[in-house]
Amino acid sequence: MNIVLIGYRGTGKSHVGRLVSKRLKMGCVSMDGRIVEKAGIAIPEIVQRYGWPGFRDLESEVARELAGRDNLVIDTGGGVIERPENIEVLQVNGLVIWLKASVAAIVARIQGGTERPALTTGKSFTEEVAEVLARRTPMYQEAAAFEIDTDACGVQEVADQVVAIWRARGR
């Protein structure tokens, strides 16, 4: 069984995933890292060459690959929920936990980051985050077995909550 962390960029999935994997002695895999490894180029270049649909195709391939493995903490990309089949395959062998945060918290954490291209055009960064988060929130809610609000929590506190959920489930 895997732990699958979902949520928008800046909610702590990568940091929390590494902490949880160490504490539970599980492997930790970044879906975005695996996509870059498979493609041999950075995410902005993948999107530039193949568009978002091409990136999402690689993401779906990686979701299927990781769902077939066991004893992992999977740090998903924020848009993994854009394709329902990704969540369906990850739920088969995974406990899906949504790390959520407000627009203000997300903007404060990731503004100025260059690892991902824009998801919308003609909007400020804050407007983009608000628009995309509003659209994705129902998808995150539907996909997740558990939710953790990360606004007022440090990374260690969020990791503690993930570990507590995992152990409460008899793992």
Beta strands, then each sheet from edge to edge (+ up, - down):
strand 1: 2-6
strand 2: 27-30
strand 3: 72-75
strand 4: 94-100
strand 5: 146-149
sheet 1: 2+ 3+ 1+ 4+ 5+
end
